[in-house]
Amino acid sequence: MFTCFSVTGYSLELLTIREQGVVTFCKSHDEIILSKLILIGILTGNIITLKQNFPSFVIKMENTSLTLNTESIRAIYIPIINN
């Protein structure tokens, strides 16, 4: 028998190009990555659009485009809000 569960978010890495979502939380065992995300303004509630995922990840947040490494992208949890 299956137990009920809910998904609070999944890694930004799983979004496809032009998908958009709201940051629900950031989680990493590396405090440096979490500090970097806070310093560049990636906070809970921010709306992020994935612009590119290869060769590097490029996201858009408000009027700013940012390039992030894979470890940083994997630390950002975000549900899809539109396609």
C-alpha positions in Angstrom: 0.0 0.0 0.0 1.2 3.5 -0.8 1.5 6.2 1.7 0.3 9.7 0.8 3.0 12.2 0.2 3.5 15.7 -1.2 6.2 17.3 -3.2 7.3 20.7 -1.9 9.6 21.3 -4.9 12.2 19.8 -7.0 15.6 20.9 -8.3 15.7 23.8 -10.8 17.8 21.4 -12.9 14.7 19.6 -13.9 13.0 22.5 -15.5 12.9 22.8 -19.3 13.8 25.9 -21.2 11.3 28.8 -20.7 9.7 27.1 -17.7 9.1 29.3 -14.8 8.7 28.7 -11.1 8.8 30.3 -7.6 11.7 29.4 -5.3 10.3 27.4 -2.4 13.6 26.7 -0.6 17.4 26.2 -1.1 19.1 23.2 0.3 22.7 22.1 0.2 25.2 20.6 2.5 27.7 23.2 1.3 27.3 26.5 3.2 29.3 28.3 0.5 26.8 27.5 -2.1 23.9 28.6 0.1 25.7 31.9 0.9 26.4 32.5 -2.8 22.7 32.0 -3.7 21.7 34.5 -1.0 24.3 37.0 -2.1 23.1 37.0 -5.7 19.5 37.5 -4.5 18.0 34.0 -4.9 15.5 33.9 -2.1 12.3 32.1 -1.2 9.5 33.6 -3.3 11.6 34.8 -6.2 10.3 33.9 -9.7 12.9 32.3 -11.9 12.8 31.4 -15.6 15.2 28.9 -17.0 16.7 30.4 -20.2 19.4 27.8 -21.0 20.6 24.5 -19.5 23.6 23.7 -21.8 26.6 24.2 -21.8 25.8 26.1 -18.6 22.6 27.0 -16.7 21.3 30.5 -17.3 18.4 31.8 -15.3 16.4 35.0 -15.5 15.2 36.7 -12.3 13.3 39.9 -12.8 15.4 41.8 -15.4 18.7 40.0 -14.6 20.2 37.0 -16.2 22.6 34.8 -14.2 24.8 31.9 -15.0 25.0 29.3 -12.3 27.0 26.1 -11.9 25.3 22.7 -11.6 25.8 22.5 -7.8 24.0 25.8 -7.3 21.2 24.8 -9.6 20.7 21.6 -7.8 20.4 23.5 -4.5 17.4 25.5 -5.7 14.0 23.9 -5.3 11.2 25.2 -7.4 7.8 23.9 -8.5 6.6 24.7 -12.1 4.1 27.5 -12.3 3.6 27.6 -16.0 4.8 26.0 -19.3 
